[in-house]
Amino acid sequence: MADTYVRERSSDGRKDLRYPPAPEPLTVPVYDNHAHLEITDGPSTGSGTQGLSLTEQLDRAAAVGIAGVVQASGDIESSRWAVAAAEQDSRLLAAVAIHPNDAPVYAAEGRLDEAIAVIDELAAHPRTRAIGETGLDYFRTDEPGRPAQHESFEAHIALAKKHGIAMQIHDRDAHDDVLETLARVGAPEKTVFHCFSGDDAMARVAAEAGYWLSFAGNVTFKNAQNLRDALHVTPLDRILVETDAPFLTPVPLRGRPNAPYLVPITVRFMAAELGVDLDELCVQLAANTLAVYGSFD
């Protein structure tokens, strides 16, 4: 992930940088729809988080019923890493993009067009199944940088359509403008709200438009009633699950590094919250992932 993005998110209050114990495995395998495994690839990271190799991450995930991971990106370097990693291990698919908070950085350097051209090239790779993460972020980017975000977002939408692949949206404090942009320029056929952050009203609008809503570990947070409300109104065939690893570790492990092998905690929480059978939910979640991204084989 781009340096600016990692730097902003690395001091998120973690006190214990060790990976937690593995949860009880799922009987029916599911997928982690969005992770940043390049951040913890290797013995350690710039933020001090314990590192795991790509193989270690995917082996741990497989051991608890996580059949595959979609590796998301946010700059040129992480996008190249995602494609190379997906070539290396069939349990991984790549998503490539310039993150909305990095679009103004590239624009200020006069390199935004160049960066998007690189994403266009990487999007043609057969292991690249999504453009992501792209979108709008009004929390970390102030007004002067927002035109570059909009330019980048619309360019990424065009790339998803050009290559016939999905798009993963990063939306923070920009709900109305994200929905307006999608309606105005036309959303890709397979549009996913990564780490959905809206409420039940927005979830209804998104689902009605045919978008998928991907829920992360923060759906378990005490202060995230809006996400649980959104989960309840989202049709089961529009729900995905993700980690956003190494961020957003679910309760009761909040504060420790997140990883794909912790997905079962979030899935069990979602099943209990919705009052549905765990295995039935897993079957649906797996089917939804394959409908959006295609086979991992």
N, C-alpha and C positions, 0 to 999 in steps of 0.2 A: 504494500500500500504506500501511497505517496508520503513523503516525510511529514508534510504538514498534517495529514490526517492521523498518522500514527502518533505524532507528538501531542496532538490535541486530545487523543483518547487514551493515552498510556497512563495518565495520572488520574485514574477514575476511582481512587479510594481503595484499591486492593491492598490488603495487609498480608495475606498469605499467598505467595506466588507459586506454591506447589499445586500440581494437578490433583483434583480430588479422586477418591476411589471410584471405581466403575459402579454404575447402578445395576440393578437387576436387568438382564437382557430382555428385549422384546421377543415375543414368540413369532410375530409377523414382522419381517423387515420393513423399514422405511428409509427415507433419504434425508440428509441435511441439505436443504436447498440454498444455503448461503453461508460460506465461511471464508476466513482469510488465513489460510494455513501458512502462507509465506511469512507471516509476522512471527510465528513461533518455530519456523523451520530451522533446526540446528540446536546447539547446546544452550544458547541464551539469546535474549533480544535486547534491544536498546533500552527497553523499559524495565529490564530485569526479570521478565517473566521466564519461567523455566521453558526450555525449548524441547520440542519433539520433532523428529524427522517426519517427512511426509509418510513414509511407510509405517512408522510407529503410530502416527495419527490414524491412518486408515485401518491398520490392524486392530487398534483399540476399538475403533468404531464397529468394525465387522464382528468383533467378539460379543457385542451387545445388541446386534441386530440392525446396524446401520449399513445398508447395502452400498451406499455411494454418497458422494459429496459434490456439490456445485461450488467450485472455487471462484469467488468473486474478485474483482480488481478495481483499481482506482487511479492508476497512472500507467505510463508506458511500461515501466519496469515490472510492475506487478502483473500486468496483462501478459507480458511475454513469459513471466514465470508460470502463470496459470496454464498457458497453452503447453509449455514444455512439461509441466507436471502431469497434465492430462494425457500427454503422449506416453509418459512413463508408467502410469498406473491406470488401468481400465475402470477403477472404482471412482475416478475423478472426471468431471466435465468442467470446461472452462467457461467463465463469463468475463468479457473484456470491456473496459471503458475508462474514461477519464471521470473521476469523481467530481461532483458539482463543486466541492470546496477547493479542488485543484484546478478547475477550469479557469478561474480568474488568474491563477498563478501562471499558467501556460499563456493566457492572453496577454498578461503584462510583459511576458518575455517575447511576445510576437510569435509564439509557437503553437497556438491552439489548433490552427488548421493542420499543421504538421502532425500534431499528436492525434488528431481525429483520423488522419490518413493512415497512421500506424494501426489504430484500432480497426479501421476498415480492412486492412490487410490481414490482421489476426482473426477477424471475424469470419474469414473465408475458410479457416482451418476446420476440418471435419470434427474435431473434438471441442470446438467452440460452439456452444449451444445457446448462448445468451449474450446480449449487450448489457453490461451491468458492473458496477452500479452507477446509474446516471439519474438525473432528476434535478431537484431544487432544494437548497438548504438555506433558509433565512435565519437560522440560529447562529451559525458560525460565519456566514458571509453577509457583510453589511451592504447597503444599497449600492455603493460604487461597483461592487463586484458582481452584482446580480445580472446585468446584461450579458456578461460572458457565460454565466450559468444557463441562461435561457438559450443563448446561441448554441452552446454545447448540447443541451438537452434535446433541442430540435434536431441537431445533426445526428445524435445517437438514435433518436426515433427513426430517422431516415435509414440509418445503417441496419437496424433490426428488420425493417421492412425489406431492404435491399437483399439481405442474406437469408430472409425467411426464418429467423430465429427469434427466440423470446427476448424480452427486455425486463430487467430488474430495476425498479425505481427506488431511489433514495429520496424520501420526502420528509423533511423536518421543518415544521412551522411554515409550511408552504402549501397546505392542502388544496386551497381554492385555486391557486395558480397552476399546480400540477394537473388537477382535473380539467381546468380550462384549456391548458395546452394540449392535453390528450384529445379533448373534444374538438379543438380548433384544427389541429394538423392531422388528426386521425391516429389512433393508437395502433401499435403492432397487434397482430392477431393474438399473440400470447403475451400479455402484459401482467407483470407481477409487482405488487407493492411489497418490496422487501422490508422486513421488520415493520409491519404495519403499525402506524402510530396515530391513526385517527380514532374516531368514535363510532358508535353504532349507526349514526346518520350517514357518515361518510362510507362506512362499510356497505350499507344498502346501495348507495349510489355506485360504488365501485363494482359490486357484484352484479348489479343490474346492467352495467356496461360490459360485463363479461370478463372483468379482470380477476386475477387470483390474489388472495391476501395471504401473505406468509407471516406466521407468528413466531416470535423468538422467545427466549427465556424471560424477557421482561413481562410477559403475560402473567407470570407468577408473582410479580412484585405487588406488595400491599397497596401501593399508590397507583396501580394501573387498572382501576376499575373500567376505564374507558376501553381498554383492550379486551377485557372479558366481555363487556357489553357488545363490542364489535364481533367477537368470536361467536356469540350466541345468535347473531342475526345473519351470519355468513353461511350460505349453503355449503354442505359438506364437500361437494365436488368443486368448491372454489377455495378450499383451505390447504395451505402448505405449512410445513414446519421447518425451522432453521435454527442455527445457533448464533450467527454473526460472530463466531469464535474468532479471537479469544475474548470477545466482549459479551456482556449481557448474560452472565452465568445465572441459571435459574435458582430460585429459592429451593432448598436451604443452603446452597453453596455460593450464594452471592458474595462477591468480594474475592473469589478465587478465579484462576484462568478458566475460560470456557473452551470446550472442544467438542467435535462431533459425537464422541462416545457418551456425552451427557444428554443427547437428544431424548432418550427414553424418559428422563425426568419431566421434560416439558410435555411430551406426548401423554404421559399418564395424568398429568395435571389437566390437560385439555379434555381428555376423556371423562375425568371426574367432573369437571366444570360443566360439560355438555350433557352428562348423564348418559353416555353411550358406551357400548361395549368396547374395550380397549382393542381387541383384535380387529373388530369391524372398522374402527377408526383407522387403524394401521393399514388395512387393506385399501381404504379410500385414499389415505395420504400418499401411499405408494403409487396408486393409479394416477393421482393428480400430478405427481412429479413426472412420471413417464409421459403423461399427456402434454406437459409443458416442454420438457427438454428432450424427450426421446430416450431410446435405450442407452444404457451405459456400456453395453458390449461393443 
